Amino acid sequence: MKKLMLLRIRLLANYLSNLPNLSSATLVFNDTPFNDFSSLSRTINTNWSLLSQDGRLSINPLMVPQSFFGQVLPDDFVDAGFSFTALHWLQHMPSSFEPSDVARYADEDLVSFLSARHREIRPKGTLTLCIPCHGQIGVDPAVACLQASIRSLASTYHLDPSFTVRLPLYFRIMEEILASINAEPGKWVVKSHVTVPIMHPSWSPAVLGNGGADMAARVRYASGITGFTTAACSRFLTDELGAFPKKRDLDEPALRSGVLAEATFLEDLSACFKDEFLRSYITEEEECPLLEYGHIWVDAALDDGPQSGTDQDIGHGRQGEAQKSQDPDCPRPAERWIGYQPLEQEGKYNASNRTTGGSNARSKTSTPVEEMPHGGDAGSVEEGAGRAIQNPKHKHKMPIF
């Protein structure tokens, strides 16, 4: 998870570097209260010179530990917002896991999310969505290992070995996303969208062990998957009071008070998960599975006329399964993350950064920039990067992530 935070910071820094007239920026990091905001604050502090462009910018970071399915900032507060690998999580644990019911919950959640962002974003501000869908393998191996880990820990912790891991996840296909965006007429019009395959950041070519497994690389990969999965999913193993399972037959004062319960359980869960992942999916004899997600990028604008721009997919089938592009000039999936260009600048993106989670930002600029023509093209990016959802209701200055 720390690596993902660092990648988000690098994306922010890359975006800020493309705004030479900017003098200050307020960066708002929004996620649920379960997010590790302490690690995020340390990552921001460690990379302060990168964000501030070596002191050129005055940076004001804010953190909002609230659900992003409702409004979290004042009206017309945000110039540019990004949501990365967050909207596949549902707002609540479904009461029914029938596919049609979960699809309906997901649609309602995305409509609520977009409605809140429409109020927060300033006129002509931007919103970029990156929504995971099923890739070559997806999350199934991780869920299977989590289930096996719970069974293994049931003899040590107060866990029901028959407990079934259910996660409030839904991986949409493109048509479902477009339907949610168009659910409230007059707010958003999709101008372009694309589906791309993206590898987990812990993956490297050495993991595949061509001609002989590189077990050190595979262990690093397993460690990355372990940290990612336990950080994202462990909260669904808590009781109604938010407490993790406690060890059986132990009566030390620290355990009775719950001081060590969380750390001990998470440490044991992580160790068990990593062993299970190594045993089940990473061996000397078998090819290591590539934990790959498809990611859907969406580019849209305020409903103010005919659509423009591209409207393409780089291959996607049912369940949003992403296919690799056959274009020899297309960047490799691990490189195909947006390096955002500002609204007023033309040019292609720098595909060297990637991120997750959601961020919003407000900006102040010392020098006004020329207004983008109403309903016009706001710039260009290469394939693999959904540029923005625009909300150009009135004039404004320079947008900032």
C-alpha positions as CSV (number, residue, x, y, z in Angstrom):
1,M,0.0,0.0,0.0
2,K,2.9,2.4,0.7
3,K,4.1,1.9,-2.9
4,L,0.6,2.8,-4.2
5,M,0.6,6.0,-2.0
6,L,4.0,6.9,-3.4
7,L,2.8,6.4,-7.0
8,R,-0.2,8.7,-6.2
9,I,2.2,11.4,-4.9
10,R,4.3,11.1,-8.1
11,L,1.2,11.5,-10.2
12,L,0.3,14.7,-8.3
13,A,3.8,16.0,-8.7
14,N,3.8,15.3,-12.4
15,Y,0.5,17.1,-12.9
16,L,1.6,20.1,-10.9
17,S,4.9,20.3,-12.9
18,N,2.8,21.0,-16.0
19,L,1.3,24.2,-14.5
20,P,4.2,26.7,-14.6
21,N,2.0,29.7,-13.6
22,L,0.6,28.0,-10.5
23,S,1.7,29.5,-7.2
24,S,-0.2,27.4,-4.7
25,A,-2.3,24.3,-4.6
26,T,-4.6,22.7,-2.0
27,L,-4.5,18.9,-2.3
28,V,-7.5,17.1,-0.7
29,F,-7.1,13.3,-0.1
30,N,-10.4,11.6,0.5
31,D,-11.1,8.0,1.4
32,T,-13.0,6.0,4.0
33,P,-11.9,6.2,7.6
34,F,-10.4,2.8,7.3
35,N,-7.7,4.1,5.1
36,D,-4.2,4.4,6.5
37,F,-4.0,8.2,6.7
38,S,-0.9,8.0,9.0
39,S,1.1,6.3,6.3
40,L,-0.3,8.8,3.7
41,S,0.8,11.8,5.8
42,R,4.4,10.3,6.1
43,T,4.5,9.7,2.4
44,I,3.5,13.3,1.7
45,N,6.1,14.6,4.1
46,T,8.8,12.5,2.7
47,N,8.1,13.7,-0.9
48,W,7.4,17.3,0.0
49,S,10.1,18.7,-2.3
50,L,8.7,16.7,-5.2
51,L,5.1,18.0,-4.6
52,S,6.2,21.6,-4.1
53,Q,8.4,21.5,-7.2
54,D,11.5,22.2,-5.0
55,G,9.8,25.0,-3.1
56,R,8.2,26.7,-6.1
57,L,4.7,25.9,-5.0
58,S,2.9,26.5,-1.7
59,I,1.3,23.1,-1.0
60,N,-1.6,22.7,1.4
61,P,-2.6,19.1,1.9
62,L,-6.0,18.2,3.5
63,M,-7.4,14.8,4.4
64,V,-11.0,13.9,4.5
65,P,-11.8,10.5,6.2
66,Q,-15.4,10.2,4.9
67,S,-17.2,8.1,2.3
68,F,-16.7,9.4,-1.2
69,F,-20.3,8.4,-2.1
70,G,-21.6,11.6,-0.6
71,Q,-20.5,15.3,-0.8
72,V,-17.3,15.9,1.2
73,L,-16.4,19.4,0.1
74,P,-18.3,22.6,-0.5
75,D,-20.0,23.4,-3.8
76,D,-17.7,24.6,-6.6
77,F,-14.6,24.0,-4.4
78,V,-12.6,21.6,-6.7
79,D,-10.8,22.4,-10.0
80,A,-9.8,18.9,-10.8
81,G,-10.6,15.5,-9.2
82,F,-9.3,12.0,-9.8
83,S,-10.7,8.7,-8.7
84,F,-8.4,5.7,-9.1
85,T,-9.2,2.1,-8.3
86,A,-11.8,3.0,-5.7
87,L,-15.2,2.8,-7.4
88,H,-15.3,-1.0,-7.7
89,W,-16.0,-1.0,-3.9
90,L,-19.6,-0.7,-3.0
91,Q,-20.9,1.7,-0.4
92,H,-22.4,-1.0,1.8
93,M,-22.2,-4.8,2.1
94,P,-24.9,-6.1,-0.2
95,S,-27.9,-7.8,1.4
96,S,-28.0,-10.1,-1.6
97,F,-25.1,-11.3,-3.7
98,E,-27.3,-12.2,-6.7
99,P,-25.5,-10.7,-9.7
100,S,-28.5,-8.6,-10.7
101,D,-28.8,-7.2,-7.2
102,V,-25.1,-6.3,-6.9
103,A,-25.2,-4.7,-10.3
104,R,-28.1,-2.5,-9.2
105,Y,-26.3,-1.5,-6.0
106,A,-23.2,-0.6,-8.0
107,D,-25.3,1.6,-10.4
108,E,-26.9,3.4,-7.5
109,D,-23.5,4.0,-5.9
110,L,-21.9,5.4,-9.0
111,V,-24.8,7.7,-9.7
112,S,-24.5,9.0,-6.1
113,F,-20.7,9.5,-6.5
114,L,-21.1,11.4,-9.7
115,S,-23.9,13.6,-8.3
116,A,-21.7,14.6,-5.3
117,R,-18.7,15.3,-7.6
118,H,-20.9,17.5,-9.9
119,R,-21.7,19.7,-6.9
120,E,-18.1,20.0,-5.7
121,I,-16.4,20.6,-9.0
122,R,-16.1,24.2,-10.2
123,P,-17.4,25.2,-13.6
124,K,-15.2,23.8,-16.3
125,G,-13.3,21.7,-13.7
126,T,-12.3,18.2,-14.5
127,L,-12.9,14.7,-13.1
128,T,-11.0,11.6,-14.3
129,L,-12.3,8.2,-13.5
130,C,-10.2,5.0,-13.5
131,I,-12.5,2.1,-12.5
132,P,-11.1,-1.5,-12.2
133,C,-12.8,-4.3,-14.1
134,H,-11.8,-8.0,-14.4
135,G,-8.4,-8.6,-16.0
136,Q,-6.6,-11.7,-17.0
137,I,-6.8,-13.1,-13.5
138,G,-8.4,-10.5,-11.3
139,V,-8.9,-10.8,-7.6
140,D,-10.0,-14.5,-7.4
141,P,-6.6,-15.9,-6.3
142,A,-6.4,-13.3,-3.5
143,V,-9.9,-14.1,-2.3
144,A,-9.2,-17.8,-2.3
145,C,-6.0,-17.3,-0.3
146,L,-7.9,-15.1,2.2
147,Q,-10.5,-17.8,2.6
148,A,-7.8,-20.4,3.2
149,S,-6.1,-18.2,5.7
150,I,-9.2,-17.8,7.8
151,R,-9.7,-21.6,7.9
152,S,-6.0,-21.9,9.0
153,L,-6.4,-19.3,11.8
154,A,-9.7,-20.6,13.1
155,S,-7.9,-22.9,15.6
156,T,-5.9,-20.0,17.0
157,Y,-8.4,-17.2,16.9
158,H,-12.1,-16.8,17.6
159,L,-13.0,-17.4,13.9
160,D,-15.7,-19.6,12.4
161,P,-13.9,-21.9,9.9
162,S,-17.0,-22.0,7.8
163,F,-17.1,-18.2,7.5
164,T,-17.3,-17.3,3.8
165,V,-15.3,-14.3,2.6
166,R,-17.7,-11.9,0.9
167,L,-16.4,-8.6,-0.3
168,P,-18.5,-5.6,-1.4
169,L,-16.9,-5.5,-4.9
170,Y,-18.4,-5.2,-8.3
171,F,-16.4,-5.1,-11.5
172,R,-18.4,-3.2,-14.1
173,I,-18.3,-3.5,-17.9
174,M,-18.1,-0.3,-19.9
175,E,-21.8,-0.2,-20.8
176,E,-22.7,-0.2,-17.1
177,I,-20.4,2.8,-16.4
178,L,-21.8,4.8,-19.3
179,A,-25.4,4.0,-18.2
180,S,-24.6,5.4,-14.7
181,I,-23.0,8.5,-16.1
182,N,-26.0,9.1,-18.4
183,A,-28.6,8.4,-15.6
184,E,-29.0,12.1,-14.8
185,P,-29.4,13.9,-18.1
186,G,-27.8,17.3,-18.6
187,K,-24.8,16.7,-16.3
188,W,-22.3,14.6,-18.1
189,V,-21.6,13.6,-21.6
190,V,-19.0,10.9,-22.3
191,K,-16.5,12.2,-24.9
192,S,-14.1,9.2,-24.8
193,H,-13.4,6.1,-22.9
194,V,-10.9,3.3,-23.0
195,T,-10.2,-0.1,-21.4
196,V,-6.6,-1.0,-20.6
197,P,-4.8,-3.9,-18.8
198,I,-2.7,-2.9,-15.9
199,M,-0.4,-5.2,-13.8
200,H,-0.2,-5.1,-10.1
201,P,2.7,-2.7,-9.1
202,S,4.6,-5.5,-7.4
203,W,4.8,-7.5,-10.6
204,S,8.0,-7.5,-12.7
205,P,9.2,-9.6,-15.6
206,A,11.4,-11.5,-13.3
207,V,8.4,-12.9,-11.5
208,L,7.6,-15.1,-14.5
209,G,11.1,-16.7,-14.2
210,N,11.6,-17.3,-17.9
211,G,13.8,-20.4,-18.2
212,G,14.0,-20.8,-14.4
213,A,12.0,-19.2,-11.7
214,D,13.4,-16.2,-9.9
215,M,12.0,-17.1,-6.5
216,A,13.3,-13.9,-4.9
217,A,11.2,-11.9,-7.3
218,R,8.2,-14.1,-6.7
219,V,8.5,-13.7,-2.9
220,R,8.6,-10.0,-3.4
221,Y,5.5,-10.2,-5.6
222,A,3.7,-12.4,-3.0
223,S,4.6,-9.8,-0.3
224,G,3.1,-7.0,-2.4
225,I,-0.1,-9.0,-3.0
226,T,-0.2,-9.8,0.7
227,G,0.1,-6.2,1.9
228,F,-2.4,-5.0,-0.7
229,T,-5.0,-7.7,0.1
230,T,-4.8,-7.6,3.9
231,A,-4.9,-3.7,4.0
232,A,-7.9,-3.6,1.7
233,C,-9.9,-6.6,3.1
234,S,-9.1,-7.1,6.8
235,R,-11.7,-4.6,7.9
236,F,-14.4,-7.1,6.7
237,L,-13.2,-9.6,9.3
238,T,-14.1,-7.3,12.3
239,D,-17.1,-7.6,14.5
240,E,-20.0,-5.1,14.9
241,L,-17.8,-3.0,17.2
242,G,-14.9,-2.9,14.6
243,A,-12.7,-5.3,16.7
244,F,-10.5,-8.0,15.1
245,P,-10.8,-11.6,16.3
246,K,-9.0,-12.4,19.5
247,K,-6.8,-15.4,20.3
248,R,-8.3,-18.4,22.0
249,D,-7.3,-19.4,25.5
250,L,-5.2,-16.4,26.2
251,D,-5.8,-14.2,29.2
252,E,-2.9,-11.8,29.3
253,P,-3.9,-8.2,30.4
254,A,-2.9,-6.7,27.1
255,L,-5.0,-9.1,25.1
256,R,-8.0,-8.7,27.5
257,S,-7.8,-4.9,26.9
258,G,-7.5,-5.4,23.1
259,V,-4.2,-3.6,22.9
260,L,-2.4,-6.3,21.0
261,A,-5.4,-7.9,19.3
262,E,-5.3,-5.9,16.1
263,A,-1.6,-6.0,15.5
264,T,-1.4,-9.7,16.4
265,F,-4.3,-10.8,14.1
266,L,-3.1,-8.7,11.2
267,E,0.5,-10.0,11.5
268,D,-0.7,-13.6,11.6
269,L,-3.2,-13.1,8.8
270,S,-0.5,-11.6,6.6
271,A,1.9,-14.4,7.3
272,C,-0.7,-17.0,6.6
273,F,-1.9,-15.3,3.4
274,K,1.6,-15.0,2.1
275,D,2.4,-18.7,2.8
276,E,-0.9,-19.7,1.1
277,F,-0.2,-17.5,-2.0
278,L,3.3,-18.9,-2.4
279,R,2.1,-22.4,-1.9
280,S,-0.9,-22.2,-4.2
281,Y,0.3,-19.9,-7.0
282,I,4.1,-19.5,-6.9
283,T,6.1,-22.7,-7.2
284,E,9.3,-23.7,-8.9
285,E,7.4,-25.8,-11.4
286,E,4.4,-23.6,-12.2
287,E,4.2,-20.3,-14.0
288,C,3.3,-17.5,-11.6
289,P,-0.1,-16.0,-12.2
290,L,-0.1,-12.4,-13.4
291,L,-2.5,-10.5,-11.1
292,E,-3.8,-8.1,-13.8
293,Y,-6.8,-5.8,-13.7
294,G,-8.6,-4.2,-16.5
295,H,-9.0,-0.5,-15.9
296,I,-11.7,1.6,-17.5
297,W,-10.9,5.3,-18.1
298,V,-13.7,7.7,-18.9
299,D,-13.5,11.1,-20.6
300,A,-16.7,13.2,-20.6
301,A,-18.0,16.8,-20.6
302,L,-21.0,18.8,-19.6
303,D,-24.0,18.1,-21.8
304,D,-23.8,21.1,-24.1
305,G,-23.8,19.7,-27.7
306,P,-22.7,16.8,-29.9
307,Q,-20.0,14.5,-28.6
308,S,-16.4,15.0,-29.8
309,G,-13.1,13.2,-29.3
310,T,-12.5,9.5,-29.5
311,D,-14.8,6.8,-28.4
312,Q,-12.8,3.6,-28.3
313,D,-12.0,0.5,-26.3
314,I,-8.8,-1.4,-26.4
315,G,-10.7,-4.7,-26.3
316,H,-13.1,-5.7,-23.6
317,G,-15.5,-8.6,-23.3
318,R,-18.1,-9.7,-20.8
319,Q,-17.3,-9.0,-17.1
320,G,-15.1,-6.1,-18.3
321,E,-12.2,-8.5,-19.2
322,A,-9.4,-6.4,-20.7
323,Q,-7.3,-7.6,-23.6
324,K,-3.8,-6.5,-24.5
325,S,-3.6,-4.1,-27.4
326,Q,-2.0,-5.5,-30.6
327,D,-0.6,-2.1,-31.5
328,P,3.2,-2.4,-31.4
329,D,3.5,1.3,-30.5
330,C,1.1,0.9,-27.6
331,P,2.9,1.2,-24.2
332,R,3.2,-1.9,-22.1
333,P,0.4,-2.2,-19.5
334,A,2.6,-1.4,-16.6
335,E,3.5,1.9,-18.2
336,R,0.0,2.9,-19.3
337,W,-1.0,5.2,-16.5
338,I,-1.9,8.8,-17.0
339,G,0.6,11.7,-16.5
340,Y,-2.1,14.4,-16.6
341,Q,-1.8,17.4,-18.8
342,P,-3.5,20.6,-17.6
343,L,-6.8,21.6,-19.2
344,E,-5.4,24.6,-21.2
345,Q,-2.4,22.8,-22.6
346,E,-2.2,20.6,-25.6
347,G,0.1,17.6,-25.7
348,K,0.4,13.9,-24.9
349,Y,0.7,12.4,-21.5
350,N,3.8,11.2,-19.8
351,A,3.0,7.6,-19.1
352,S,5.3,7.1,-16.2
353,N,3.1,7.3,-13.1
354,R,0.2,5.4,-11.6
355,T,-2.0,5.8,-8.6
356,T,-5.0,4.5,-6.7
357,G,-7.7,6.0,-4.5
358,G,-9.4,9.3,-4.9
359,S,-8.1,12.8,-4.7
360,N,-9.5,16.3,-5.3
361,A,-7.8,19.6,-5.3
362,R,-8.4,23.4,-5.3
363,S,-5.9,25.8,-6.8
364,K,-4.9,29.5,-6.9
365,T,-2.9,30.8,-9.7
366,S,-0.9,34.1,-9.9
367,T,-1.5,34.4,-13.7
368,P,-4.8,33.8,-15.4
369,V,-4.8,31.5,-18.4
370,E,-6.9,31.7,-21.6
371,E,-10.3,30.3,-21.2
372,M,-11.1,27.1,-23.0
373,P,-13.8,27.5,-25.6
374,H,-17.1,26.4,-24.3
375,G,-17.6,22.7,-25.2
376,G,-14.3,22.6,-27.0
377,D,-11.5,20.1,-26.8
378,A,-9.5,20.5,-23.6
379,G,-6.3,18.9,-24.7
380,S,-5.2,15.5,-25.8
381,V,-3.8,12.3,-24.2
382,E,-2.6,9.1,-25.7
383,E,-4.6,5.9,-25.6
384,G,-4.7,4.3,-22.2
385,A,-5.6,7.4,-20.3
386,G,-9.1,8.7,-19.8
387,R,-8.6,12.5,-19.7
388,A,-11.5,14.0,-17.7
389,I,-15.1,14.5,-17.0
390,Q,-15.7,18.2,-17.5
391,N,-18.2,20.4,-15.8
392,P,-17.9,23.7,-17.7
393,K,-20.8,25.7,-16.3
394,H,-19.0,29.0,-16.0
395,K,-15.6,30.6,-16.4
396,H,-12.7,29.8,-14.1
397,K,-9.0,30.0,-13.9
398,M,-6.5,27.2,-14.1
399,P,-7.6,23.7,-12.9
400,I,-5.4,21.8,-10.6
401,F,-5.4,18.2,-9.4
